[in-house]
């Protein structure tokens, strides 16, 4: 939902890599090359970045609904 700050498995900080990764992949670069260029070598960290889906915008649509 929110960009992972650290890898779920090994704990390596990843939050600072999300924007460069996302920007380059959306511009058409190969995700494998981008991860290599960013120095993400562990498969657990690569999985964390590759599998992240941003859902925060969808969740915020419901923030105005008041609970009873």
C-alpha positions as CSV (number, residue, x, y, z in Angstrom):
1,X,0.0,0.0,0.0
2,X,2.6,2.5,1.1
3,X,6.2,2.2,-0.3
4,X,8.1,-0.3,1.8
5,X,10.9,1.5,3.7
6,X,12.8,-1.7,4.3
7,X,13.0,-5.1,2.7
8,X,10.5,-7.4,4.5
9,X,13.1,-10.3,4.6
10,X,16.6,-8.8,5.2
11,X,15.7,-5.3,6.5
12,X,17.8,-3.4,3.9
13,X,16.6,0.2,3.4
14,X,14.7,0.5,0.1
15,X,12.5,3.5,0.5
16,X,14.9,5.9,-1.2
17,X,15.1,3.6,-4.3
18,X,11.3,3.5,-5.0
19,X,11.0,6.8,-6.9
20,X,14.0,6.3,-9.2
21,X,13.0,2.7,-9.8
22,X,9.4,3.7,-10.6
23,X,10.3,6.6,-12.8
24,X,12.8,4.6,-14.9
25,X,10.5,1.6,-15.3
26,X,7.6,3.9,-16.3
27,X,9.8,5.5,-18.9
28,X,10.3,2.1,-20.5
29,X,13.5,0.8,-19.1
30,X,13.9,-2.9,-18.3
31,X,13.3,-3.5,-14.5
32,X,16.2,-5.9,-14.3
33,X,18.6,-3.3,-15.6
34,X,17.2,-0.6,-13.3
35,X,17.6,-2.8,-10.3
36,X,21.1,-3.7,-11.3
37,X,22.0,0.0,-11.8
38,X,20.5,0.9,-8.4
39,X,22.6,-1.8,-6.7
40,X,19.8,-4.0,-5.7
41,X,21.4,-7.5,-5.8
42,X,19.5,-9.6,-3.2
43,X,16.5,-11.4,-4.6
44,X,14.4,-10.6,-1.6
45,X,14.9,-6.8,-2.1
46,X,14.3,-7.1,-5.8
47,X,11.0,-8.9,-5.1
48,X,10.0,-6.2,-2.7
49,X,10.4,-3.5,-5.3
50,X,9.1,-5.5,-8.2
51,X,5.9,-6.7,-6.5
52,X,4.9,-3.4,-4.8
53,X,1.5,-2.0,-5.8
54,X,0.6,1.5,-4.9
55,X,-2.9,1.4,-3.4
56,X,-2.8,4.5,-1.2
57,X,-4.8,6.6,-3.8
58,X,-7.6,4.0,-3.7
59,X,-7.6,3.9,0.1
60,X,-7.8,7.6,0.4
61,X,-11.1,7.6,-1.6
62,X,-12.7,6.1,1.5
63,X,-11.1,8.5,4.1
64,X,-14.1,10.8,3.9
65,X,-16.6,8.1,5.0
66,X,-17.4,8.4,8.6
67,X,-17.9,5.4,10.7
68,X,-20.9,5.2,13.0
